[in-house]
């Protein structure tokens, strides 16, 4: 597949993709928690990704993309298992026992893993003081954002289930970062729509036996599933998976991984803002300070890229000026 390059991709498309990932994924914590009130977690993951994957496969077929490419399907399998089963599956599972605030904090460690695991770009990442400072400040900002909830959580002793869940989230963050980097450094052949579709379908197929082993089919009461849970599942399928996940995978191919990873810092910000606007949740000055710190960290992480692009434009302008003389 011919991947789009940073020189040819429209800035408006990049901004739109970042906005989708930032805003939509910032809302998914709420909708996941809503969905698993009636759907068991692994079954919900299977339904979500199989539905999204089949819809995207149908769209790829209508676009004329080849549906079966052995090499691309193998790559999609690796990416789908790491990202959607390991990364997203951990989030779905632990939201049964951990507050969403703590889940958001643990997931926000992903940008740190991006830097540590991105060996081909170690020289660039560790050389950029702005990037490293931005990553550290962003993580501090997320902790500041949820400092009050953390204080309430750790005022008592965490039970074994909570401890296991926290360890599972760390593993999920590592799996997500690994899958993202694998996707970036091993671009698939064929159409992007079909590749993303297979990632979701394969992930959904992995969730099915996990659901069986957890005896979830015996526990679900289909007649008692609320309309709210179905709507939450629909939102996760259409917006969280088809739209936002596709935007995320595309961004990995056209922007540095450290830039794309800033979603993990901005998502908690969006979650708080949505809570204030639509759930009448109060916001403290400490949380406002956390929001400002996080947004500042995103600017720091993107600063080297902005400088490179400005320098490239200046060089091009000078070249054109000299050529016209």
C-alpha positions, 0 to 999 in steps of 0.5 A: 500500500502506498502510504501517504507522506507528511509532505502530501497530506492535507493539514486539514485532514490531519487536524480533523483526524486528531480532533476525532481521536481526541474528542470521540475517544475521550467519551468512550470511557463513559460509554464503555462503562454504560455498555458493560452494565448490561453486557458482559465485558468480553462479549461486549468487546466481541460484539463491538469489534465484529460488528464494526469490522464487518461493516468496514469490510462491506465498505471496502468491498463496495469501494473495490478494495481486495478483501483477501491478502495473506500478508496484510491479514497476518499484519492485521492480526498482530495489530488487532490482537495487540491494540484491540484485545490487549489494549482495549480489552484491558480497559473494558475488563478493568472498568468492572472494578476500577473507577474510570478516573484511575483507568484514564490515568493508567492509560495515559502512560501510553505516550511514555511507552511509545518513546521507550518502545520506538527503537527506530526513533530513539535517537530522535525522541531522546534527543528532543528535550521538548518531546521528553519534557512534554511527555513528563509534564503531560503525565503529571497533568493527568495525575493533577487532573484526577488528584482528588479522585486518586486521594479518595481511592488510595485513602484505603487499602486496594484489594486484590482485584484492584491491584490485578486490574492496575497491573492489567492496565499497565500491560494493556498500555504496553500492548497498545503502544507495541501494536501502534508502533508495529502498525506504523513500521509494518504498513500493510498492502492493499486498502486501508479500509479492509486492513482496519476491518480485518484488525477488528474482525480478528480481535472480535474473534479472539474476544469470543473464546475469552467470553466463553471461558468466562461463561458470559453467555450464561450470565447475559439476560438478553431480554433485560438489556436496556436501550441505553446499553444498546445505544452505548454499544452502537456509539462504540461501534460507529464512533469509537471503532469505525470512525475514531479507530480508522482515524488513529491508524491513519494518523500513525502513518502520516505523523510521528508516533509521539505526536499521535500518542498525545491522544492519551493525555487529551482524552481525560481532558475531553472526558472532564469537559463532557462531564461538566457540559452534559452531566453537570459534574463540578470542576475544581481549580485543581482540575482546571490547572491539570487541563492547562498543564496537559494542553501545554504538554501537547504543545511541547510534544508537537513543538519540534515538528512545528519547528521542522515544518517552519524551517522546511517552508523557509528553505523552500521559500528561499529556494523559490526566491533564488530561482526567481532572481 
